[in-house]
Amino acid sequence: MKSYEIRKKFLDFFRERGHVVEKSDSLIPKNDPTLLFTSAGMVQFKPYYTGEVPVPYRRATTAQKCLRAGGKANDLEEVGKTSRHLTFFEMLGNFSFGDYFKREAIRWAWEFSTEVLGIPPEKIWISVYKHDDEAFEIWHKEVGIPENRIVKLGEKDNFWGPAGDSGACGPCSELLYDRGEDVDPTATPENDPKERFLEFWNLVFPQYDQQKDGTRLPLKNRGIDTGMGLERICMLVQGKPTVFDTDVIYPIIKFTESLARKDYTTNPVPYRVIADHIRALSFMTADGILPSNEGRGYVWRRILRRAARFGRELGFNEPFLYKISKVVVDLMGEYYPELIERQKQIEKIIKMEEERFASTLQRGMEILSDIFEEMKNQNKTQISGDILFKLHDTYGFPLDIVKDMAEERGFTVDEEGYIEWREKQREATRKTWIGSGEEEIPPIYHKILASSGPTQFVGYERFEEVSKIIALLRGNEKVEKLSKGEKGIVILEKTPFYAESGGQVGDTGVLYGVSENLLVEVIDTKKVLEKLYLHYVDVKEGEVKEGIEVKAIINARRRENIQRHHTATHLLQASLRDILGEHVHQSGSLVSEERLRFDFTHFEQTGYERLRDIEEWVNDKIRKNYNVEVLYMPLEEAKKIGAMALFGEKYGEIVRVIKIDGISAELCGGCHVKATGDIGGFKIISESSVSAGVRRIEAICGEPFINWIHNTEDTLRGIAQLLETSVDKLNEKINQILEENKKLYKEVEKWKKKALFGESKDFLSNVNTINGVKYIVIELENEDIAQARNLVDHLKEKIGSGIVIVGVRYTDKATFCVGVTDDLTDKYSSLDIVNELAKRIGGKGGGRKDFAQAGGKIIDKFDEAIKDVPEIIKNSVKSM
C-alpha cells in the first residue's frame, strides 16, 4: 500500500464517521508563543480544547506536516542514527472536541489498523497510562486484547502533552507493532533497547489544561487527539526495515545516490540525513521560514549545514541539496501544492545558503588550524567548551569532526563545557522566538470576551461612532474608572478604531463624553483573541467610567494616509510579481501614515532601472484611477478568482477580498481608498536586503510623498545656492568641481611623492646588513598606501640589491609593504617576510616574491613587528 493511499484511506475513514477534513496547518504555529514549530496534529486545535474560541465542529481529521528540530521537541541530532527518527514528518490524526471520548477512539483505531491497513491483530500490543483503568477495560473487554498484551506505563511514556509549555494534555494509549523475536527475543514493551515494539499510533485523551506553572485544571472541552506518523506506518505496512526505505522517502535517496555515485547500503547514514533534511528545508521554505541567525531561521540554517556536512562524506563539495529539492516537490506537491507554487524559491534559497556555507566552512577550517597553532604555542592540551561551541554554532563544525582533528594532533576536547554552552544557546534561541511572538494573553481578556462578546468594528464605513464602554483596565487589571492624567485601556462595545493587524498600524484619535465633560486621547489600538479591541488611552479631561457612552472619533487625516499606503502596498506587490516574476510573495509588511514597508521573496538586489519600472507601473495605475472594490465571498470562490492570500494565515469560510479592476485581488482585512487615484502618487525611497532571499522596499504616498518632494526641492535649492548655480545646472556644476578636484588631487599626490622621495636620502642612511644582504626599514604615520608602495619601488632602485620594508601606522590599523630586488628573489620572498610581519599584527598578506603587502588591526604590536625585522629576514633565507 502506497503512502498516498494510506493518507487517503485514513482521511476517508474518519470523514465517513462525521469528521471534518481540515487542511494541514503551516509549520509556523499561529497565536501560540509556546511553540517554535508545529510539532503535532493537534497544535492548530489547541484553542478548541481550552475553550478560547467557539468550536466550529465537534470532530476533525488531518494529515499535518510537522517539524521536530528545535525547542522542546527536537530530533535533529538523532536523524540518520536510528531507523525511525525524522525532523520532518506527516502526522495523521483524528480529533474530538467535547464529543466522543476513549471508547470510540480506541475502537476506531483498532478497526482502521486491522481492517483497513490489514495489520495482523496478534502483531499489535497496547500500552496505557498506569492509572487509566477505563482505557485498559475498553481494550481488554470490548476490543478483546489479551491482558498479557496490554502494558501499564508511567507518566514518562503514557501521559501526553502539552504541545509547548501549556495547554491541553492527558493520559494516552499507544498501539505498538511487534516486529518479532528476530529483533530481540527477550524484549518487552517496558524494556526494549532494540525497538522490537514500535509505537505507531498514539491515542491521547486530553482532559486537563496545564497552566504555565505546571498545575492542571479540568479541560473545558474534554476530547480526543490521536497521532500516527505516516512514514512510520508506511514502514510497517510496506514491510521495510526503516522509514527511509518507504516510498515517501526512498526516491529521494535513490536520486541522491545517482548524484553521488556511491552505494547507499555501504554507508546509509549520510543518505538518510540528506533525505530527511531536504524534506524539512523544502517545507520550511515553502511556509516562509528563511535562513537567519535566530529563532526558526536559525534552525533552518542548522538543518542545511548538517545536511551539507554529511554531503561531504559522499563527495559533494559543490551545492547539491537544491537539486534534490525537486524530488521532494515531485513526491509531495500534489497533496501540498505550496511546494509547486514555490519550487523556484525553494531551489534558489537553498542553493544560496549552500554557497554561503561552503565559504564559511573553509573559513572555519582556517580558524581551527589557527586554534591548534595557538594551543601549541601556549602548551595547552584541551580545546575549551566555548571554542567548541563557537566552531559548531558559527562555522557548522560538528563536535565529532573537531574531536577527530584534535586527536590527530594530540589534543583533547572539553565535551562537558561544549554541552553547557549548547544548552545556553538553546535557551537563548527559545527566548528569541517567545519574545518575538504573541505574548501569553492574560485571563482577564478571556473573561471580558466571554461576558461582553466581541467588539463590533464599524471603521470601514465611518470614522466616528457613539458607543458604550464595557471595560476599563490599568495594565492587566480591570478597574472601575480612569481619572485625568491616568493611562489605561478602554474596551468599547463598538468602535471605528482599526486595531493593529495585517501589517497596518492601529488608529489614533479621541473619545468625547456624550453626557460627561470628558476628553480622552487614544494613542494606539490593538486587539487580543482576534475579536477584542483595546484602545490605549491617556485621559486629558474628566473621568472615564465603565458603562458610560462616548463619542469615538478617529484621526481622519492619519487614517486617510494609512489607507493610501495600504492600497499602494497591494499595487506594489502586483507590480513586483509582474516585473520581477511570480516567485515574489509577501514576507512581511508595515502600513503606517508615514510610509509603507514591504518585504518580499527575491534573490538579488533590485537594480535602479527595475525600481524605476516598478515605480512607474504603480503610478500608471494611480493615474488611471481604477475602482477599489471590497468583496465578501467564500474562501474557495476567492481562490477561484485568483485572490492572493498570506501563506500560513488562517481564514474563515467567508473572506474579505480587496479587488482592483484586473490588477490585484488579495484577501485583506485592512483599510483602503475608494479608487487608486486617491493615492495621489507613489515614490520608492529605499530597497535593501532583510535576509537571504528576502528584499525590502520602503515607499511613500499622499502627504508624505508631497512632503518628500518639497524637502528634496529645498535640498537641491540649498546645494545650488551653495555652489552659486541654478538647480537645472547642478549636474554640470558638480561635474566641473569633480574634474577640478581630480586635477588638484593629482597635483597634490605629485608633490607628496616628490617630498617623500626627497627624504629617500635620509632613508638610505638607515641601510643595515644581515647575512651580507642590505635591508631598509621605514616607519610612516597615516601615509597613503599608494605612496608607500611607490616608496618601496623607489628605494629598491636606489639600494640596487636588497630588501625594503615600509610600515605605515594608522589610528585603527597597520600596513606593511615589502619589496625584494630581482637578484635576491631566489633566496628571499617578499610574501614570506610580509606574512611573518602580518602574524604579529593579526593579519594576513598577499603578493609576489618581489613585492607583497599585508594589513592588521593589532596596532599596539606594530613596534614589536618592526623590531623583529632582522630576525624575520634571517629566518626567511631559502637554502640553495
DANOR-V361101 format. One record per backbone hydrogen bond with DSSP energy under -0.5 kcal/mol. CO is the residue of the C=O (numbers start at 0). NH is the residue of the N-H. If there is no record, write none. Layout:
{{CO	NH} {CO	NH}}
//
This chain:
{{1	5} {2	6} {3	7} {4	8} {5	9} {6	10} {7	11} {8	12} {9	13} {10	14} {11	15} {13	18} {14	17} {19	21} {19	60} {26	28} {26	37} {31	34} {36	38} {37	66} {39	42} {40	43} {41	44} {41	45} {42	45} {44	47} {44	48} {45	48} {45	49} {46	50} {46	51} {46	52} {48	220} {53	55} {57	96} {58	19} {59	94} {60	21} {61	63} {61	92} {63	90} {65	88} {67	74} {69	72} {71	73} {72	69} {74	77} {74	78} {75	78} {77	80} {77	81} {82	242} {86	67} {88	65} {89	91} {89	229} {90	63} {91	227} {92	61} {93	225} {94	59} {95	97} {95	223} {100	104} {101	105} {102	106} {103	107} {104	108} {105	109} {106	110} {107	111} {108	112} {109	113} {110	114} {110	115} {111	115} {111	116} {112	118} {119	122} {120	123} {122	124} {122	177} {124	175} {125	150} {126	173} {127	152} {128	131} {130	132} {131	135} {132	136} {133	137} {134	138} {135	139} {136	140} {136	141} {137	141} {137	142} {138	143} {138	144} {145	148} {146	149} {148	125} {150	127} {150	152} {152	129} {153	156} {153	157} {154	158} {157	171} {159	169} {161	163} {166	209} {167	161} {168	206} {168	207} {169	159} {170	204} {171	128} {172	202} {173	126} {173	175} {174	199} {174	200} {175	124} {175	177} {176	178} {176	197} {179	182} {179	183} {183	186} {187	190} {190	187} {191	194} {195	178} {195	197} {196	198} {197	176} {200	174} {200	202} {201	203} {201	226} {202	172} {203	205} {203	224} {205	222} {206	218} {207	168} {207	209} {208	216} {209	166} {210	213} {214	210} {214	216} {216	208} {218	221} {219	221} {221	97} {223	95} {224	203} {226	201} {227	91} {228	232} {229	233} {230	234} {231	235} {232	236} {233	237} {234	239} {235	238} {241	244} {242	245} {245	248} {245	249} {248	251} {248	252} {249	253} {250	254} {251	255} {252	256} {253	257} {254	258} {255	259} {256	260} {256	261} {262	266} {263	266} {266	270} {267	271} {268	272} {269	273} {270	274} {271	275} {272	276} {273	277} {274	278} {275	279} {276	280} {277	281} {278	282} {279	283} {280	284} {281	285} {282	286} {283	288} {284	287} {287	289} {290	691} {293	296} {293	297} {294	298} {295	299} {296	291} {296	300} {297	301} {298	302} {299	303} {300	304} {301	305} {302	306} {303	307} {304	308} {305	309} {306	310} {307	311} {308	312} {309	312} {309	313} {310	313} {310	315} {311	314} {314	316} {319	322} {319	323} {320	324} {322	325} {323	326} {323	327} {324	328} {325	329} {326	330} {327	331} {328	332} {331	335} {334	336} {335	338} {336	340} {337	341} {339	342} {341	345} {342	346} {343	347} {344	348} {345	349} {346	350} {347	351} {348	352} {349	353} {350	354} {351	355} {352	356} {353	357} {354	358} {355	359} {356	360} {357	361} {358	362} {359	363} {360	364} {361	365} {362	366} {363	367} {364	368} {365	369} {366	370} {367	371} {368	372} {369	373} {370	374} {371	375} {372	376} {373	377} {374	379} {375	378} {380	411} {382	413} {383	387} {384	388} {385	389} {386	390} {387	391} {388	392} {389	393} {389	394} {390	394} {390	396} {391	395} {395	397} {397	400} {397	401} {398	402} {399	403} {400	404} {401	405} {402	406} {403	407} {404	408} {405	408} {405	410} {406	409} {411	382} {412	414} {413	417} {414	418} {415	419} {416	420} {417	421} {418	422} {419	423} {420	424} {421	425} {422	426} {423	427} {424	428} {425	429} {426	430} {427	431} {428	432} {429	433} {430	434} {431	435} {432	436} {433	436} {441	444} {441	445} {442	446} {443	447} {444	448} {445	449} {446	450} {447	451} {447	452} {448	452} {454	456} {455	457} {455	494} {457	460} {457	461} {462	553} {464	551} {466	549} {467	469} {467	492} {468	546} {470	490} {471	478} {472	488} {473	476} {476	473} {478	471} {479	545} {481	543} {482	485} {485	538} {487	536} {488	472} {489	491} {489	534} {490	469} {490	470} {492	455} {494	457} {494	458} {497	506} {500	503} {502	590} {503	500} {507	554} {508	521} {509	552} {510	519} {511	550} {515	517} {517	512} {518	539} {518	540} {519	510} {520	522} {520	537} {521	508} {523	535} {524	499} {525	533} {527	530} {527	531} {530	454} {530	532} {531	527} {532	534} {533	525} {533	535} {534	489} {534	536} {535	522} {535	523} {536	487} {537	520} {537	539} {538	484} {540	518} {541	483} {543	481} {544	547} {547	468} {548	513} {548	514} {549	466} {549	551} {550	511} {550	552} {551	464} {552	509} {553	555} {554	558} {555	559} {556	560} {557	561} {558	562} {559	563} {560	564} {561	565} {562	566} {562	672} {563	567} {564	568} {565	569} {566	570} {567	571} {568	572} {569	573} {570	574} {571	575} {572	576} {573	577} {574	578} {575	579} {575	580} {580	583} {584	600} {587	598} {589	591} {589	596} {590	504} {594	591} {595	698} {596	589} {597	696} {598	586} {598	587} {599	601} {599	694} {604	606} {606	610} {607	611} {608	612} {609	613} {610	614} {611	615} {612	616} {613	617} {614	618} {615	619} {616	620} {617	621} {618	622} {619	623} {620	625} {621	624} {625	675} {626	628} {626	660} {628	630} {628	658} {630	656} {632	654} {633	637} {634	638} {635	639} {636	640} {637	642} {638	641} {643	666} {644	646} {645	648} {648	650} {652	634} {654	632} {654	656} {655	667} {656	630} {656	658} {657	665} {658	628} {658	660} {659	662} {659	663} {663	659} {664	643} {665	657} {665	667} {673	627} {674	677} {675	678} {676	679} {678	680} {678	701} {680	701} {682	699} {685	697} {687	695} {690	689} {690	693} {692	601} {693	689} {693	690} {694	599} {695	687} {696	597} {697	684} {697	685} {698	595} {699	682} {700	703} {700	704} {701	705} {702	706} {703	707} {704	708} {705	709} {706	710} {707	711} {708	712} {709	713} {710	714} {711	715} {712	716} {713	717} {714	718} {715	719} {716	720} {717	721} {718	722} {719	724} {720	723} {725	728} {726	729} {728	732} {729	733} {730	734} {731	735} {732	736} {733	737} {734	738} {735	739} {736	740} {737	741} {738	742} {739	743} {740	744} {741	745} {742	746} {743	747} {744	748} {745	749} {746	750} {747	751} {748	752} {749	753} {750	754} {751	755} {752	756} {753	757} {754	758} {755	758} {756	759} {757	760} {758	761} {758	762} {759	763} {760	764} {761	764} {762	765} {763	766} {767	774} {769	772} {772	769} {773	802} {774	767} {775	804} {777	806} {779	808} {783	787} {784	788} {785	789} {786	790} {787	791} {788	792} {789	793} {790	794} {791	795} {792	796} {793	797} {794	798} {795	799} {798	800} {801	820} {802	775} {803	818} {804	777} {804	806} {805	816} {806	779} {807	814} {808	781} {812	809} {813	855} {814	807} {815	853} {816	805} {817	851} {818	803} {820	823} {821	824} {823	826} {823	827} {826	877} {828	832} {829	833} {830	834} {831	835} {832	836} {833	837} {834	838} {835	839} {836	839} {836	840} {837	840} {837	842} {838	841} {840	856} {840	857} {843	854} {845	852} {848	829} {849	819} {850	847} {851	817} {852	845} {853	815} {854	843} {855	813} {856	858} {857	860} {858	861} {860	864} {861	865} {862	866} {863	867} {865	868} {867	871} {868	872} {869	873} {870	874} {871	875} {872	875} {872	876} {873	876}}
//
